[in-house]
Amino acid sequence: MSQNVVITGIAGGIGYEVAMILAQSGDTVIGFDRNDKGIARLKKEMGRIGTRHFLSVLDITDGKGVAKFRDAVLKEFGAADVVVSNAAVASFGAFEEADLDGMLRSLAINVVGTAAIFKAFIPTMRKRGAGRLIAMSSFTSIVPFPFESVDTACNFAVEGLVGALRYEVEPFGIEVGLIEPSIVVTDLTAGIHTVPPAGSPYRERIERFLAKDREMKKDAMGPAQAAQKIVKIIRGKRLKLHNRIDVTSALFLSIDKFLPAGLKDGILLGQMDIKP
């Protein structure tokens, strides 16, 4: 049975690959992205495949724009069966050296953006007695990661939002879940992994962290591989709250759950080669 699936951040990376798989299976692909060229490319692909679609150029932080998008979607298709919050930005670096304006933008896109797209479609899902809300997050929603403090804060916030929201909307037949991968090699993190200038007290450890990160990425999933697993979650019989799509995230989350704090901290610092 085909579904109407809404995806934010749909023009590239995981969002694009998920959209392509859904389209090829006959689902209706609905979404937006601020990347106008990416949206134009995706429209051509949707036309080539011949699937129903509704794609817009829109920034997730544009609240009025999101409301207009929702209204247009409901007018055209009547309902959204699944909403996937995928729009995000990434940041990297020592928190002491972080730009607070950049942090506010991360929170606006990653956290408030998730809230905005969910809030937009909850009323009609509630009235229908069915729907799925899925937030793309990361295993850092549970395991704090050094030099990714801003991203970790955003992911913890999304984790809390989704966990609390589940209790509120499940009685109305709405399922809520998180997808928490570890490393997926996409353009999202392109250019953010920079070494601090000479004189930074964090420079030497960040250099070691980045060397380890490059090593780990050699065996990491790409967006197409991740998308295949995400589509299975979208279509699954039952949506779990926590959904892991790779071995590394499952391993780190098990370590966090079962080991004492001192031991798990030692494993994390050793794994990323950043022990003092």
N, C-alpha and C positions, 0 to 999 in steps of 0.2 A: 504493500500500500504506500503510495507516494505521500510525502509530507511537505509542508511549507516550512522551510528552515531559514531563519534570520541569522546572519553572521555579521558582526562588526569587525572592522579591520580585514576586509575580505579581498583587498586588491593584491596582496602578495603573501609570501610565506605560507604558513599553515592554513590561514583563512582561504587563500586562493586554491590550495590543493584540496581542501575539504569541499569547497564549492564545486570543483571539477568532478570529483568522485560522485557527489550527490546529483549533479546534472546528468552525468552519464547513466545514472540509475533511474532517471525520470522524476526526481524530486524537484520541487520549485525552489529556486535559489534566490534569496532575498538578502540584501545587505547594503552596506555603505562603507566608504573609506574616504579619507581626505586626499588620497593619491588619485588625481584625475586621470592621469595616463594609465594607471593600473586598472581603474574602473572601465576605461574605454577598451582596453585589451580584453578584460573579462567579458564585457558585453559582446564583443566579437566572438569569443569562444562559446558563449551561451547561444548566440545565434547560429553558429556552426553546428552545435550539438542539437539544437532545436528544442531546448527545454524552456519551460516558462521561467521568467526571471524578472526581478525588479531591483535595479542597482542605481545607487545615487552617490554623488560626491558630497560628503558631509563629514564634519569633524564631530567626534563624540562629545566634545565639550560644549557644543551648540545645543542647549536645552530646547529652545523653540524649534530648532531644525529637527531634533529627534522626535518631538511630538508631531510635527507635520509629516515626517517619514512614517511614523506609526499609523497616523490617520490614513495616509495614502495606501499603505499596505493592507489595512483592514478593509478599505473600500474596494481594492482590487481583488483580494483573495479571501476576505471574510474572516480569516483567523491565521495565527502563527502557531504551528504545532511545537516547534523547538526554537529557542533563542540561545545563540552561542555568543557570549561576550568574549571577543578575541582582540579587540583594539587595545594596544599597549605601547608603552615606550620603556626602554631599559636604560639603566645608568650603572656606572661603575666607579669605584674609587674609595679612598678613606673618607669616612664621614666628616672628620674634622675639616677636610678640604672641600667638602661638597658645597654646591651652590644651592641655597635655600629656595631661590626662585625656581630652579630646576626641579627641586623636590616637590614644590607645590604643583608644578605641571604634571609630574608623575602621578601624584595623588589624584589630580583632577581627571586624568585620562584613565588610569588603571583601576582606581577605586570608585570614584564618583561616576565614571563612565559605565562601569558595570552596574552600579545602582540605577543609573538613568535608563539603560536599555531594558533592564528587568522591570523596573517600575512602569515603563511605558506599556508593556504587554501583559502584566499580571491581571489587570481588571477583566480583559476578555477571556484569558485562560481560566480565571476563577468562575466566570459566568458559564463557561462551557464545561467546567468540571474536569479539565484535562490540559496538559502542557508540560513542557520540560524547559528548565532554565539551567544552562551550563556555563560555568565560568572557567576560562583558561587561566590557570595559575602556574604554580611551580612547586617543587618539593621544598623550596625555601619558605612556603607558607607554614611549614611546621619546623623545619631545620634552619635556624638563622645562619646566614653565610657571610663570612668576613669580606669586606670590600664591596659588598652588595647590600649595604645596610638600607639604602633607600628602597631598592626593589624588595628586600625582605620585609620592610615595613608595609609596603603596598600589598604584598601577598598575604601577610598576616591579617591585614584589614579585610581583604576579600574573603579569606578563610572565615573570619568572624561574621562577616555579613551573610555569607551563604549558609553557614551553620545555623545562625539564628533565624534567617528567613525560612529555612526548611520547616521549622516548627510552626511557623505562621501559615504557610500556604499548602502544606501537605494535606490538611483536612479537606481542601477544595480540589484534590486530585492533581495538584501541580507537583512534579518531581524536581528536585534541585540537586545539582552536583558540581564537583570541582574536577578538573583534569590537571594533574600535577606532575609533569615531566621533569627530568633533570636537565640534560643538555640536548637541545634540538638546534642544529646549525641552520640559522636563517639570517636574513638581512637585519633583523631587529637589533642585534648587538654589533652590527658592523660599525667600526670606528669608535666604539666607546671604551675599548680596552687599551687605554693609554697609560704610559708610565709617568708618574709625577716628575716634576723637574728636579734637577740636582738640588740637594739640600733638604728635600722632604724626608721627614723621619720614617715615612712608610715606603720609600722607594725600593729598598732592597727586598723587602718581603713581597711587595706587589710584583716585582720582576719574577720572583720565584713562583708566585701564584699564577701569573700569566703563562709561564713556561709549562706548568702542570696543566693548565686549562687547555693549551694548544695540544698537548699530548692526549688529553681525554677526548677532545673533539675529533680526533682521527677515527675513533670507533663510534662516534655519536650518530644518532638518527638525523636524517634530513627531513624537510617538511613533508615530502611525499610519503615517507614511511610513517611519520607521526600521524598524518591525515588518515591513513588506512585504519589505524587503531582508534582514532577519534570518531570516525564514521561508525565503527562497530558500537561504540558507546552511545552515540546518538540514536542508533537503531535498536539497541539492546532491549530485551524484554523488561528489565528493571534498571533504573538509574541509581547507582550507588552514590553516596555523598563523596567519597574519596575514590578517585580513579587514577591508577598509575599505569603508564604506557611503556615503561622501560625498566630494565633491571636495576640501574643505578639509583633511581628514585626510590624503588622498593627497598633496596639495601639500606640507604641512608635513613629512610623512615623507620625501618625495623631497628636500626641502631639507636635512633632517638627514643623509640618506644621502650626498648627492653634493657638498655645498658645504663649504668649509673652515670651521672653528669661528668665526673672527672674522666672516666674512660672514653665516653663518646666524644668529649672535647679533644682528647688526645688523638683519637682516630681521625677526626675532621682536620685538625691542624697538620697531622702527619700526611694525610691524603693529599692536601693542597700544598704541602711543603712550605708551611709558613710558621713553623715553630720558632720562637724567638732565639 
